[in-house]
Amino acid sequence: MLKRIHFKELYMRIFFIIGLVFVGMALLYSLFLTNQISKYAINEVNGSTAVKLNHFKSTMEITLRKLKVSSIQLYQDRNIGYWLTATSKDSYLNHLVDLKIGEFLSTERLIQDVYLFNLSSREVFSAKSGPVPFDNFPDQAMLQQVVNQTMQPLNFSKVTFMGQTELTLSLPNGGIDQTPNGRLMIILDKTFLAEDLLLSNNEFEGKWFVVDKDQNVLMGDVRASNAGDIIHAGNQWRSDGQDWGVQSITFSDEVWQLFLLSPQGIWKNKLLILNFKVLGSFFLMIALLLVVLYFLSKQNYKPLTEILGKIRIYTTGLKLPENTLSISSFHTEFKLGIDTLVHRIEEQNRSLKNNDSIVKDELLRQWILSDAVGPSLREDLQQKLTIRLNKPIRLAVCRIEDYTAFCQTYNFQSRKLLKFAIQNVIEEVLRTYGLKAETSDLGSDHVVIVLSVPDTQKLSEPDLLAILVDTKHHVLQWIKVAISIGISDPIDSAENIHHIYRMTYELTEISFITGESAIYTPQDRKETYIKASFDGLDTEQITAFIQSIRIRDTDALQRQLQHLFNQLQDLPAEESKLQLIQLLYVFQKSFKQLNTPGGMVGIRNQLDQFNNLKEVHLWVEETLMNLIEQMSNRRTQKEDIFPEIVEYISNHLHDAMLTIDDIANHVNFSVNYLRVIFKEQNDISISDFILERRIEKVKELLLKTKWSIAEISSQSGFQSKSHFFTAFKKGTGMTPSQYRDEHTQP
């Protein structure tokens, strides 16, 4: 075997040198890695425990506050107040109280029992036992504590009841409904509380317990005899040969402390096993890679030398001397070759930016999004487009249905590729029918088609609509994306194309109102346009609703919904339903996540499933809360959202009416949140970014086109010529004419 190895061969020298370097580096790295794992693993475990500790504390405090609020609401109930202040027994009142407490327990699973104490009638009412005289109460010691009010009011405390240690909440002696002779005490179910609040399951391998200000154990899975040792043990506690990390935190409302114990001994054993596995896997990997490296060196040596020889001839005109290539010269030649290839790729990328397809798409966007078209842009368009602009044209908009699900399924780059595929399918289908068409992606939920009217004049209107139906079918068949199509009437290409485009886009939204999937024309707008106005709510209320959703203010949203449904209760049933349909329609127009099949008819069908306003209230509130949660989850994907914002701005730079509100509505952000994340990602404000991009676009047009300054001004998105000249001079220090003269080579 050794005789067959030729050490003078370059591939063997490369193999041994690289192999030795790799083995040394791999061994050093494996030792360093195992050392770092051992050093920081315990700290990571402690950090994870600290996160759990804060999470447990926050969850418990919220739950305990909720229990206090619920208990106070029960204490303030009218029938409860009557019972607590009654001077004699009343069986009917007992029945009402029993119903109220039963309803309360059905909504609060963390409560084990409820006790009412009437000091006037000397009677106790239990949720489980009903009314009981003081003399027959099974735990007289606890009864005396309640009567004498020795328990701290509105605080959770540890009480011995019927030989068991219970966690209770007692209400104040007076001040609430003025019932000084009445008491209310809640007994919590510690088992359910532990499961719901502290996640005492297999996900947490440690131990926990809660103590009060006197260091009495209130709950947990640690023996009370060990609690004192743990409290005074510091950061570590050892028991039965096992080491435990100890962390604690104090509650804000209650004078309690929560202790979490993480088993460090288990982690040390795991780390030891992990270290052996890491070292073993590194040795195995080194052996396999050395074998692979040997064969790769041998098999690739000859092709590489041939490639390097061609690169040398290409760059220097000299041949590569045979059998004289050293390792150092190999790397030099290889670097030279890579540099040459990188240079060629950069040139190709620069060339691609100026190829006909990209230029045509850019010109189409300028034309569609501009209110006026200058002669230079018109001339450039005519050179690139296959249709004639001196003939009438038609615009068609193909909008992706259920765009929210489309965005959730695919990331930004995938969505661009799919819309590009949709454009190709549309052009191919129309071409088979002999129709000339140009398509453009404006970076939103739709693509635009420009049709030549002379090609369509040989077809009747039903035939043209049938072709578009077939186009829609092919997109669904091949791309698996459903689209709605709106088509304009024949127009002259010199008209305001931007206005026609917006009107045609609105046609695609008729499917939301009618619930039908069809090809929509301007005539359909006249037949299906909804003239009913939303009289129940004014503009300020609607704006407040939408703002609360966008800024995720759930408390404000709940208050607004409560106020709305209080108003609707005073209206007839049909009028209330009409107001709700109109409001939900406004929500669905503002938030694409709320798209309901069937438009307003679909909304009415959903409302007809409910029996009363209370059920509708719960449904609307749950729907809007889910919307806020979806928007919050999506907003966390900033790396995916940011390029979408940048592309939308790039595609609409020519639109002088582009506003931050438009961009925020496109990605379902509030304007303030949009500004914040844009500043985080780009380190400049969104307004400055738009201005910079427009100035860069003006520079490009000044140097690469022969358009007049006035025409460039109208196509660059500035709202006035004075704004155009002021912004350009402020950004470059010179006027557009001076910039063109200075940077144009003679």
C-alpha positions in Angstrom: 0.0 0.0 0.0 2.8 2.4 1.0 4.7 1.7 -2.2 1.7 2.9 -4.2 1.7 6.3 -2.4 3.8 8.8 -4.3 4.9 11.5 -1.9 6.4 13.6 -4.7 2.9 13.9 -6.2 1.3 17.3 -5.5 -2.0 15.7 -4.4 -0.2 13.6 -1.7 1.7 16.6 -0.4 -1.5 18.6 -0.2 -3.2 15.7 1.4 -0.6 15.2 4.2 -0.2 18.9 4.9 -3.9 19.6 5.0 -4.6 16.4 6.9 -2.0 17.2 9.6 -3.3 20.7 10.0 -6.9 19.5 10.1 -6.2 16.8 12.7 -4.4 19.3 14.9 -7.1 21.9 14.7 -9.9 19.3 15.2 -8.2 17.9 18.3 -7.6 21.4 19.8 -11.1 22.4 19.0 -12.7 19.3 20.4 -10.7 19.8 23.7 -11.7 23.4 23.8 -15.3 22.6 23.1 -15.6 20.0 25.8 -13.9 22.4 28.3 -16.3 25.2 27.4 -19.3 22.9 27.7 -18.3 21.8 31.1 -17.5 25.4 32.2 -20.7 27.0 31.1 -23.3 24.3 31.2 -24.2 24.8 34.9 -24.4 28.6 34.3 -26.8 27.9 31.4 -28.9 25.6 33.6 -29.0 28.3 36.3 -29.9 30.9 33.7 -32.7 28.7 32.4 -34.0 28.2 35.9 -33.9 32.0 36.5 -36.1 32.5 33.4 -38.5 29.8 34.7 -38.5 31.4 38.1 -39.5 34.8 36.7 -42.1 33.2 34.5 -43.6 31.2 37.4 -43.7 34.4 39.5 -45.4 36.4 36.8 -47.9 33.7 36.1 -48.7 33.2 39.8 -49.1 36.9 40.6 -51.5 37.4 37.6 -53.5 34.4 38.7 -53.7 35.5 42.4 -54.7 39.0 41.4 -57.5 37.5 39.2 -58.6 35.4 42.1 -58.8 38.5 44.3 -60.8 40.4 41.8 -63.2 37.4 41.2 -63.6 37.0 45.0 -64.4 40.7 45.5 -66.9 40.6 42.7 -68.6 37.6 44.4 -68.5 39.5 47.7 -70.2 42.5 46.0 -73.0 40.4 44.5 -76.4 41.7 45.7 -77.7 38.3 46.9 -74.5 37.5 48.7 -74.7 40.9 50.4 -78.4 40.2 51.4 -77.3 36.8 52.9 -74.4 38.3 54.8 -76.6 41.0 56.4 -79.7 38.9 57.0 -80.8 38.7 60.6 -82.8 35.5 60.1 -82.8 32.4 58.0 -84.3 32.6 54.5 -84.6 29.4 52.4 -85.2 31.3 49.2 -82.2 33.5 49.8 -80.2 30.4 50.5 -81.2 29.0 47.2 -80.1 32.2 45.4 -76.8 32.2 47.2 -76.2 28.5 46.3 -76.8 29.3 42.6 -74.5 32.2 42.7 -71.7 30.3 44.4 -72.2 27.4 42.1 -71.9 29.6 39.1 -68.7 31.1 40.6 -67.1 27.7 41.2 -67.9 26.6 37.7 -65.7 29.4 36.3 -62.9 29.2 38.9 -61.3 25.7 38.9 -58.6 26.8 41.3 -61.1 27.3 44.2 -61.9 24.3 46.4 -64.7 25.7 48.5 -66.4 29.0 49.4 -67.6 29.9 52.9 -70.0 32.7 53.9 -70.1 33.7 57.6 -73.1 35.7 59.0 -72.3 37.0 62.4 -75.9 38.3 63.0 -77.7 35.0 62.3 -74.6 33.0 63.5 -74.8 30.8 60.3 -72.2 29.5 57.9 -72.9 28.8 54.2 -70.6 26.4 52.4 -70.6 25.7 48.7 -70.4 22.0 49.4 -72.5 21.7 52.6 -75.0 24.5 52.4 -76.1 26.6 55.5 -74.8 25.3 58.8 -75.2 27.0 62.3 -72.1 28.2 64.1 -72.6 25.5 66.7 -72.5 22.7 64.1 -69.5 24.0 62.2 -67.0 21.2 62.1 -63.9 23.3 62.8 -64.6 25.7 65.7 -61.0 26.9 66.0 -61.0 28.2 62.4 -64.5 29.6 63.0 -63.2 31.7 65.8 -60.3 33.0 63.6 -62.9 34.1 61.1 -65.3 35.7 63.6 -62.4 37.5 65.4 -60.9 38.5 62.0 -57.4 37.3 62.9 -56.6 36.5 59.3 -55.2 39.3 57.2 -57.9 40.6 54.9 -57.5 40.5 51.1 -54.3 38.4 51.5 -53.7 34.7 51.0 -52.8 32.9 54.2 -52.1 29.4 55.5 -55.0 28.0 57.7 -55.5 24.6 59.4 -59.0 23.4 58.6 -60.3 19.9 59.4 -56.7 18.8 60.2 -55.5 19.8 56.7 -53.3 22.8 55.8 -55.2 25.0 53.4 -54.5 28.2 51.5 -57.3 30.7 52.0 -58.3 34.2 50.9 -60.5 36.2 53.3 -62.4 39.4 52.3 -62.3 42.6 54.5 -64.5 42.9 57.5 -66.1 46.1 56.3 -66.0 48.7 53.6 -67.3 46.5 50.7 -71.1 46.7 50.5 -71.0 47.9 54.2 -71.3 44.3 55.6 -69.3 44.4 58.8 -71.3 41.5 60.2 -70.5 39.3 57.2 -67.4 37.4 56.2 -66.4 35.6 53.0 -63.5 33.1 52.8 -62.2 31.3 49.8 -60.3 28.0 50.1 -57.9 27.3 47.2 -57.2 24.0 45.6 -53.4 23.8 46.0 -53.1 20.8 43.6 -54.7 22.6 40.7 -52.9 25.8 41.6 -49.5 24.0 41.4 -50.4 22.3 38.1 -51.6 25.5 36.4 -49.1 28.0 37.8 -45.9 26.2 38.5 -46.0 23.6 35.7 -45.2 20.8 38.1 -44.8 18.1 35.4 -42.1 16.2 33.5 -40.9 19.4 31.8 -39.3 20.6 35.1 -36.8 18.1 36.6 -36.2 20.1 39.8 -38.1 20.9 42.9 -40.0 24.0 44.1 -41.8 25.4 47.1 -43.4 28.6 48.3 -43.0 30.1 51.8 -44.8 33.0 53.5 -43.1 35.8 55.4 -42.7 33.5 58.4 -41.0 30.9 56.2 -44.0 28.5 56.5 -44.2 26.3 53.5 -47.5 27.1 51.6 -47.1 24.6 48.8 -44.5 22.7 46.8 -42.9 19.3 46.5 -40.2 19.7 49.2 -40.7 18.4 52.8 -41.3 21.2 55.3 -38.4 19.8 57.4 -36.0 20.5 54.6 -37.3 24.0 53.7 -35.4 25.8 56.4 -32.1 24.2 55.4 -32.7 25.1 51.8 -33.6 28.7 52.7 -30.4 29.2 54.6 -28.2 27.1 52.2 -27.5 30.0 49.8 -27.0 29.1 46.1 -26.4 25.4 46.6 -27.9 22.7 48.8 -26.8 19.1 49.2 -29.1 16.3 50.2 -28.6 12.5 50.1 -25.4 12.9 48.0 -27.2 15.1 45.4 -26.2 18.7 44.7 -29.0 21.2 44.0 -28.8 24.7 42.7 -31.1 27.0 44.6 -32.7 30.2 43.3 -35.5 32.3 44.8 -37.6 35.3 44.0 -40.0 37.5 46.1 -43.6 38.2 45.0 -44.7 41.8 44.5 -48.2 41.6 46.1 -47.8 38.8 48.6 -44.9 38.6 51.1 -44.0 35.2 49.6 -40.9 33.6 48.3 -40.7 31.1 45.5 -37.7 28.7 45.5 -36.6 26.5 42.6 -34.1 23.7 42.9 -32.2 22.4 39.8 -30.4 19.1 40.0 -26.7 19.8 39.3 -25.6 16.2 39.8 -27.7 15.0 36.9 -26.2 17.7 34.7 -22.7 16.8 35.7 -23.2 13.2 34.7 -24.8 14.3 31.5 -21.9 16.6 30.8 -19.4 13.8 31.3 -21.3 11.5 28.9 -21.6 14.4 26.4 -17.8 15.1 26.6 -17.0 11.5 25.8 -19.5 11.6 22.9 -18.0 14.8 21.5 -14.4 13.4 21.6 -15.5 10.1 20.1 -17.5 11.8 17.3 -14.5 14.1 16.6 -12.1 11.1 16.2 -14.6 9.2 14.0 -15.1 12.3 11.9 -11.4 12.9 11.6 -10.9 9.3 10.4 -13.7 9.6 7.8 -12.6 13.0 6.6 -9.0 11.9 6.1 -10.2 9.0 3.9 -12.4 11.4 1.9 -9.7 14.0 1.7 -7.3 11.4 0.3 -9.6 10.3 -2.5 -10.6 13.9 -3.2 -7.0 15.0 -3.5 -6.2 12.2 -5.8 -9.3 12.4 -8.0 -9.4 16.2 -8.3 -5.7 16.9 -8.8 -5.6 16.4 -12.6 -8.9 18.3 -13.3 -7.7 21.2 -11.1 -4.3 21.5 -12.8 -6.1 21.6 -16.2 -8.4 24.3 -15.0 -5.5 26.3 -13.5 -3.6 25.9 -16.8 -6.6 27.3 -18.7 -6.9 30.2 -16.2 -3.2 31.0 -16.5 -3.4 31.0 -20.3 -6.5 33.2 -20.0 -4.9 35.7 -17.6 -1.2 35.7 -18.6 -1.1 34.0 -22.0 1.5 31.5 -20.7 1.2 27.8 -20.3 1.5 26.1 -16.9 4.8 24.1 -16.7 4.1 20.4 -16.2 5.1 18.7 -13.0 6.5 21.9 -11.5 3.4 23.1 -9.7 4.2 23.6 -6.0 1.7 24.0 -3.2 2.4 27.7 -2.9 2.1 28.3 -6.7 -1.1 26.1 -6.7 -2.7 28.5 -4.2 -1.5 31.5 -6.1 -2.9 30.3 -9.3 -6.1 29.2 -7.7 -6.6 32.6 -6.0 -6.0 34.3 -9.3 -8.6 32.1 -10.9 -11.2 32.7 -8.2 -10.5 36.5 -8.4 -11.1 36.4 -12.1 -14.3 34.4 -11.8 -15.6 36.8 -9.1 -14.8 39.8 -11.3 -16.7 38.2 -14.2 -19.7 37.4 -11.9 -19.8 41.0 -10.7 -19.8 42.2 -14.3 -22.6 39.8 -15.1 -24.6 41.1 -12.1 -24.2 44.7 -13.2 -25.2 43.6 -16.7 -28.3 41.8 -15.4 -29.5 44.9 -13.7 -29.7 46.6 -17.1 -31.1 43.7 -19.1 -34.2 44.2 -21.1 -36.5 42.2 -18.8 -35.7 44.1 -15.7 -35.7 47.5 -17.5 -39.1 46.7 -19.0 -40.6 45.7 -15.6 -39.3 48.9 -14.1 -40.7 51.0 -17.0 -44.1 49.3 -16.6 -44.2 50.1 -12.9 -43.3 53.7 -13.6 -46.1 53.9 -16.1 -48.8 52.2 -14.0 -48.0 54.2 -10.8 -47.5 57.6 -12.4 -50.4 60.0 -12.9 -48.7 61.5 -16.0 -46.5 59.9 -18.7 -43.8 62.0 -20.4 -42.7 61.5 -24.0 -39.4 60.0 -23.1 -40.9 57.3 -20.9 -43.5 56.6 -23.5 -40.8 56.2 -26.1 -38.8 53.9 -23.9 -41.9 51.9 -23.1 -42.7 51.5 -26.8 -39.2 50.1 -27.5 -39.5 47.5 -24.8 -43.2 46.4 -25.0 -44.6 44.0 -27.5 -47.9 45.9 -27.6 -48.4 49.2 -29.4 -49.1 52.2 -27.2 -50.7 54.2 -30.1 -53.6 51.7 -29.9 -56.2 51.2 -27.2 -55.3 48.9 -24.3 -57.0 47.2 -21.4 -55.7 46.7 -17.8 -56.4 43.5 -15.9 -55.5 42.9 -12.2 -55.1 39.4 -10.9 -55.3 39.5 -7.1 -54.3 36.5 -4.9 -57.2 35.3 -2.8 -56.6 34.6 0.9 -53.3 36.5 0.7 -52.8 36.2 4.4 -52.5 32.4 4.2 -50.3 32.8 1.2 -47.9 35.0 3.2 -48.0 32.6 6.2 -47.2 29.6 4.0 -44.3 31.1 2.0 -41.5 33.5 2.9 -40.7 36.7 1.0 -38.4 35.2 -1.6 -40.8 32.3 -2.2 -43.7 34.7 -2.7 -41.7 36.6 -5.3 -40.9 33.4 -7.2 -44.5 32.2 -7.1 -45.8 35.6 -8.4 -43.2 35.4 -11.2 -44.5 31.9 -12.0 -48.1 33.3 -12.1 -47.0 36.0 -14.6 -45.4 33.3 -16.8 -48.6 31.1 -16.7 -50.8 34.1 -17.5 -48.6 35.2 -20.5 -48.4 31.7 -21.8 -52.2 31.1 -21.7 -53.0 34.4 -23.3 -50.4 33.7 -26.0 -52.1 30.5 -26.9 -55.2 32.5 -27.7 -53.2 34.9 -29.9 -53.3 37.8 -27.4 -50.4 40.1 -26.7 -49.9 40.9 -23.1 -47.4 42.4 -20.7 -47.4 41.6 -16.9 -45.9 43.4 -13.9 -45.5 42.6 -10.2 -46.0 45.7 -8.1 -44.8 43.9 -4.9 -48.2 43.5 -3.3 -51.0 40.9 -3.5 -51.5 41.1 -7.2 -50.0 41.3 -10.7 -51.1 43.7 -13.5 -51.8 42.6 -17.1 -51.7 45.1 -20.0 -53.7 43.8 -23.0 -53.7 45.1 -26.6 -57.3 46.0 -27.5 -56.8 45.3 -31.3 -56.0 41.7 -30.4 -59.2 41.4 -28.3 -61.5 43.2 -30.8 -61.8 40.0 -32.8 -63.3 38.4 -29.7 -66.7 39.1 -28.1 -66.9 40.2 -24.5 -68.1 36.7 -23.3 -65.2 35.1 -25.2 -62.6 37.4 -23.6 -64.0 36.7 -20.2 -63.9 33.0 -20.9 -60.2 33.3 -21.8 -59.6 35.0 -18.5 -61.5 32.3 -16.7 -59.3 29.7 -18.4 -56.2 31.7 -17.3 -57.5 31.7 -13.8 -58.0 27.9 -14.0 -54.5 27.3 -15.2 -52.9 29.4 -12.4 -54.9 27.4 -9.9 -53.9 24.1 -11.6 -50.2 24.7 -12.0 -49.3 27.2 -9.2 -52.0 26.1 -6.7 -53.0 29.7 -6.0 -56.5 31.0 -6.4 -56.8 34.5 -8.0 -59.6 37.1 -8.6 -59.5 39.0 -11.9 -60.8 42.4 -12.7 -60.6 43.9 -16.2 -61.1 47.5 -17.4 -62.9 48.8 -20.4 -60.8 49.7 -23.5 -58.8 52.9 -22.8 -56.4 55.1 -24.5 -52.8 54.6 -23.3 -52.5 58.4 -22.8 -55.1 58.4 -20.1 -54.3 58.4 -16.4 -53.2 54.7 -16.1 -52.7 55.0 -12.4 -56.3 55.9 -11.8 -57.5 53.1 -14.1 -55.3 50.6 -12.3 -56.7 51.5 -8.9 -60.3 51.2 -10.2 -59.5 47.9 -11.7 -58.0 46.6 -8.5 -61.2 47.5 -6.7 -63.1 45.3 -9.1 -61.2 42.2 -7.8 -62.6 43.0 -4.3 -66.2 42.6 -5.5 -65.7 38.9 -4.9 -65.4 39.7 -1.2 -68.9 41.4 -1.2 -70.7 38.9 -3.5 -68.9 35.7 -2.4 -68.7 34.7 -6.1 -65.5 33.8 -8.0 -65.8 35.4 -11.4 -64.2 37.9 -13.8 -65.3 41.4 -12.9 -65.8 44.3 -15.2 -66.8 48.0 -14.5 -70.4 47.0 -15.1 -70.2 44.7 -12.1 -69.2 47.6 -9.9 -72.5 49.4 -10.8 -74.6 46.3 -10.1 -73.0 45.2 -6.8 -71.7 48.4 -5.2 -73.0 48.6 -1.6 -74.6 52.0 -1.0 -75.6 51.4 2.6 -73.7 53.6 5.0 -72.5 52.6 8.5 -74.6 55.0 10.6 -74.3 53.2 13.9 -70.6 54.2 14.5 -68.9 57.4 13.6 -65.4 57.7 12.1 -63.7 58.3 15.4 -65.1 55.1 16.9 -64.1 53.0 13.9 -60.6 54.5 13.9 -60.3 53.8 17.6 -61.2 50.1 17.0 -58.6 49.7 14.3 -56.0 51.6 16.2 -56.5 49.3 19.3 -56.0 46.2 17.1 -52.9 47.5 15.4 -51.2 48.5 18.7 -52.4 45.3 20.4 -54.2 47.2 23.2 -56.5 44.3 24.3 -57.9 46.3 27.3 -59.0 49.2 25.2 -60.4 46.9 22.6 -62.5 45.0 25.2 -63.8 48.3 26.6 -64.8 49.5 23.1 -66.6 46.2 22.3 -68.5 46.4 25.6 -69.6 49.9 24.9 -70.7 49.0 21.3 -72.8 46.0 22.4 -74.4 48.1 25.1 -75.5 50.4 22.4 -76.7 47.6 20.2 -78.9 46.2 22.9 -81.2 49.3 22.5 -81.7 48.6 18.8 -84.1 46.1 17.0 -82.5 42.8 16.2 -82.3 43.4 12.4 -80.8 46.8 12.9 -78.2 45.5 15.4 -77.2 42.7 12.9 -76.9 45.3 10.1 -74.6 47.5 12.2 -72.4 44.4 13.1 -72.2 43.4 9.4 -71.0 46.8 8.4 -68.5 47.0 11.3 -67.1 43.6 10.5 -66.8 44.5 6.8 -64.7 47.5 7.8 -62.5 45.2 9.9 -62.0 42.8 7.0 -61.1 45.6 4.6 -58.5 46.8 7.1 -57.1 43.4 8.1 -56.5 40.7 5.5 -56.3 38.0 8.2 -60.1 38.4 8.7 -61.0 37.4 5.2 -64.4 35.6 5.3 -65.6 33.6 2.2 -68.7 35.1 0.8 -68.1 38.7 1.7 -71.0 40.4 3.5 -73.3 37.4 2.8 -70.7 35.2 4.5 -70.7 37.6 7.5 -74.5 37.5 7.8 -74.5 33.7 7.6 -72.0 33.6 10.5 -74.1 36.0 12.6 -77.2 33.9 11.9 -75.6 31.0 13.8 -75.9 32.9 17.1 -79.0 33.2 19.2 -78.3 36.5 21.0 -76.0 39.5 21.2 -74.1 38.0 24.1 -72.9 35.0 22.0 -72.0 37.4 19.1 -70.1 39.6 21.6 -68.0 36.6 22.7 -67.4 35.5 19.2 -66.3 38.9 17.9 -64.0 39.4 21.0 -62.4 36.0 20.5 -61.9 36.6 16.8 -60.2 40.0 17.3 -58.0 38.6 20.1 -56.9 35.8 17.8 -56.2 38.4 15.2 -54.0 40.4 17.6 -52.1 37.2 18.5 -51.5 36.3 14.8 -50.3 39.8 14.1 -48.0 39.7 17.1 -46.5 36.3 16.0 -46.0 37.5 12.5 -44.4 40.8 13.6 -41.6 38.8 15.2 -40.3 37.7 11.8 -38.6 41.1 11.1 -36.0 39.5 8.9 -38.8 38.4 6.5 -41.0 41.6 6.8 -38.2 44.1 6.3 -37.3 43.2 2.7 -41.0 43.2 1.9 -41.2 46.8 3.1 -38.2 47.7 1.0 -39.5 46.1 -2.1 -42.9 47.8 -1.7 -41.2 51.2 -1.4 -39.0 50.4 -4.4 -42.0 49.4 -6.5 -44.0 52.5 -5.5 -41.2 55.2 -5.6 -42.9 56.7 -8.7 -46.2 57.2 -6.8 -46.2 60.7 -5.5 -49.1 59.7 -3.2 -47.0 57.0 -1.4 -47.3 57.5 2.3 -46.1 55.7 5.4 -49.8 54.8 6.1 -49.9 52.9 2.7 -46.8 50.9 3.7 -48.2 50.2 7.2 -51.5 49.0 5.8 -49.6 46.8 3.3 -47.8 44.9 6.1 -50.5 45.4 8.7 -48.3 47.4 11.1 -49.3 50.5 13.0 -47.4 53.5 11.7 -45.4 54.0 14.9 -44.4 50.4 15.0 -43.4 50.5 11.4 -41.1 53.5 12.1 -39.5 51.7 15.0 -38.6 48.4 13.3 -37.5 50.2 10.1 -35.1 52.4 12.2 -33.8 49.2 14.0 -33.1 47.4 10.7 -31.8 50.3 8.6 -30.6 52.9 11.1 -32.5 55.8 9.3 -36.1 56.9 9.3 -38.5 55.5 6.6 -39.1 59.0 5.2 -35.3 59.6 4.8 -35.0 56.2 3.2 -37.8 57.0 0.6 -36.2 60.3 -0.1 -32.7 58.8 -0.6 -34.1 56.1 -2.9 -35.9 58.7 -5.0 -32.8 60.9 -5.3 -30.8 57.8 -6.3 -33.4 57.0 -9.0 -33.2 60.6 -10.3 -29.4 60.3 -10.5 -29.8 57.0 -12.5 -32.3 58.6 -14.9 -30.1 61.7 -15.3 -27.1 59.6 -16.4 -28.7 56.7 -18.3 -31.6 58.5 -20.1 -32.0 61.5 -22.3 -35.2 62.5 -20.6 -35.7 66.2 -19.8 -35.4 67.5 -16.2 -39.1 68.2 -16.1 -40.0 64.7 -17.2 -37.7 63.1 -14.7 -39.3 65.3 -12.0 -42.8 64.0 -12.9 -41.6 60.3 -13.0 -39.6 60.3 -9.7 -42.4 60.5 -7.2 -41.9 64.1 -5.9 -45.2 65.9 -5.4 -44.0 69.2 -7.0 -41.2 70.5 -9.1 -40.1 72.9 -6.3 -39.9 69.9 -3.9 -37.9 68.0 -6.5 -35.3 70.7 -7.0 -35.0 71.5 -3.3 -34.6 67.8 -2.2 -32.1 67.0 -5.0 -29.9 70.0 -4.2 -30.0 69.3 -0.5 -29.0 65.7 -1.1 -26.3 66.3 -3.7 -25.2 69.9 -3.3 -26.0 70.7 -7.0 -29.0 71.1 -9.3 -30.1 68.2 -11.6 -28.7 70.0 -14.6 -25.3 70.5 -12.9 -25.2 66.9 -11.8 -25.9 65.7 -15.3 -23.3 68.0 -16.8 -20.6 67.1 -14.2 -21.1 63.3 -14.4 -21.7 62.9 -18.1 -18.5 62.0 -19.9 -17.9 64.1 -23.0 
